[in-house]
Amino acid sequence: MVRVKFCGITNPQDALLAVELGVDALGFVFAPSPRKVNPETARRIIQGLPPFVQTVGVFVDESPARVEEVARFCGLDMVQLHGDEPPDLCMRLMPRTIKTFRLKEEHDLPSLESYRGRAKAFLFDAYGEDREGGTGRTFDWGLALRGKELGVPVILAGGLNPGNIREAVTLVRPYAVDVSSGIEENPGKKSPVLMNELIQRIRRIHVGNTEQE
């Protein structure tokens, strides 16, 4: 079954419900965003989690020293670099690096090659002029399929919600999906109903990527 990360976690209630529903990872945003949390809040939430849940910190063009400092303080398992971070920085933080690429057109794909072997996974998100992520918009999933050809695990993001998760998973067959705004009541506050609905829809997807009715 495709793995699931709920991102933009800001409070213990959302985190614990996500864990109860069976998500594999929780994301904490440390970059400018309506879902931004400070390291102290993230640390308190993470300390209250049960074992076997991965925690991911989202950063945008931070210094390596700052990323490492926050990761240690909060107890993060992975870091997700969502800006213009070069391959060398990704390699410095290996083996805990996820590199995000905001895909708009096919000419965005060649830049991925230089990151192969320098990130554990590629996260493909929608391009937005006004923000680095959390746009709530989808993109051409055919670009994600092309990106999979590099042989790096692909995490699919960008406007995913209970209404389109089946189509996204069956078309792209990603290693994992990353969902944030599509399961929210408002920015930073998750909807228990939407969280549960998305997880239930993913669970009904077969290995062959067809859904049980």
SVG drawing of the C-alpha trace seen along z (x, -y; Angstrom):
<svg xmlns="http://www.w3.org/2000/svg" viewBox="-19 -36 47 42">
<polyline fill="none" stroke="black" stroke-width="0.4" points="0.0,0.0 1.2,-3.5 2.7,-5.2 1.1,-8.4 2.5,-11.6 0.2,-14.2 2.0,-17.6 1.4,-20.9 0.9,-19.4 0.5,-22.2 -1.1,-20.6 -1.1,-17.3 -4.7,-16.5 -4.2,-16.3 -0.9,-14.4 -2.4,-11.8 -5.5,-11.3 -3.3,-10.9 -1.3,-8.2 -4.4,-6.5 -5.6,-6.4 -2.3,-4.8 -0.2,-7.4 3.4,-6.6 4.8,-10.1 4.0,-13.6 5.4,-16.8 6.2,-19.9 6.7,-23.2 9.5,-25.5 9.3,-27.8 7.0,-30.8 3.5,-29.3 0.1,-29.5 1.1,-26.0 4.4,-27.1 5.3,-25.8 8.2,-26.8 10.7,-24.2 9.5,-24.2 5.9,-23.3 7.1,-20.6 9.3,-19.1 6.4,-18.8 4.2,-17.2 6.9,-14.8 7.7,-13.8 4.1,-12.8 4.1,-10.4 4.2,-6.6 7.1,-4.7 7.4,-3.8 6.0,-7.1 8.4,-9.1 8.7,-12.8 9.7,-15.2 10.8,-18.8 10.1,-21.1 12.6,-23.8 13.0,-26.4 16.5,-27.7 17.7,-27.5 21.4,-27.3 22.7,-23.7 23.6,-24.6 20.1,-25.7 18.5,-22.7 20.7,-20.4 20.1,-22.4 16.3,-22.2 16.4,-18.5 18.4,-17.6 16.3,-19.7 13.0,-18.4 14.1,-14.8 13.3,-14.8 13.8,-11.6 13.9,-13.3 14.3,-16.8 12.4,-17.9 14.1,-20.7 11.5,-22.7 13.5,-25.6 16.5,-26.0 18.9,-23.9 21.8,-22.6 22.7,-18.9 25.7,-19.3 23.5,-20.4 21.2,-17.5 24.2,-15.2 25.4,-16.8 22.1,-15.9 21.9,-12.4 20.6,-9.8 17.7,-11.8 17.0,-14.1 13.8,-14.5 14.2,-17.0 11.1,-18.8 10.7,-19.8 7.8,-22.1 7.0,-20.9 5.4,-23.2 6.6,-22.0 8.7,-19.3 11.8,-21.4 11.8,-21.3 12.7,-17.6 16.4,-17.6 17.5,-19.4 16.5,-16.3 19.4,-14.3 22.0,-16.1 20.1,-15.2 20.1,-11.5 22.0,-9.7 21.9,-12.9 18.4,-12.5 16.5,-9.5 13.3,-10.5 12.0,-13.2 8.8,-15.0 6.9,-16.4 4.6,-19.4 2.7,-21.9 4.5,-25.1 3.2,-28.3 4.4,-31.9 3.4,-33.1 4.6,-30.3 7.0,-27.4 4.3,-24.8 0.9,-24.2 -0.8,-25.8 -3.7,-23.3 -3.2,-22.9 -2.5,-19.8 -0.1,-19.6 0.4,-17.4 0.9,-14.0 2.5,-12.9 5.5,-14.9 5.7,-12.8 5.7,-9.6 8.6,-11.0 10.4,-11.8 10.0,-8.2 12.3,-7.1 15.3,-8.3 14.7,-5.4 14.4,-7.5 11.4,-6.9 8.7,-9.5 6.5,-11.2 3.5,-12.8 2.1,-16.1 0.1,-19.1 -3.6,-19.5 -4.3,-15.9 -7.6,-15.3 -10.1,-12.4 -11.8,-13.3 -8.7,-12.8 -6.4,-10.5 -7.6,-7.3 -6.8,-8.8 -3.4,-10.1 -2.3,-6.9 -3.5,-4.6 -1.9,-6.8 1.5,-7.7 1.9,-4.7 4.1,-6.8 6.2,-5.4 4.1,-7.8 1.7,-10.7 2.0,-13.9 -1.3,-15.6 -1.8,-18.9 -4.5,-21.4 -6.7,-18.8 -7.5,-17.4 -8.0,-20.8 -10.8,-22.7 -8.6,-25.8 -4.9,-26.3 -3.1,-24.5 -6.2,-22.7 -7.0,-19.3 -10.4,-17.9 -11.0,-14.6 -13.6,-13.7 -11.4,-14.4 -8.4,-12.7 -10.3,-9.6 -11.9,-9.7 -8.6,-10.0 -7.1,-7.1 -10.1,-4.9 -9.9,-5.6 -6.2,-4.7 -6.8,-1.5 -9.3,-0.4 -6.7,-0.6 -5.4,2.8 -1.8,3.6 -3.0,3.6 -4.2,0.0 -8.0,0.7 -10.4,-0.4 -12.8,1.9 -16.3,0.5"/>
</svg>
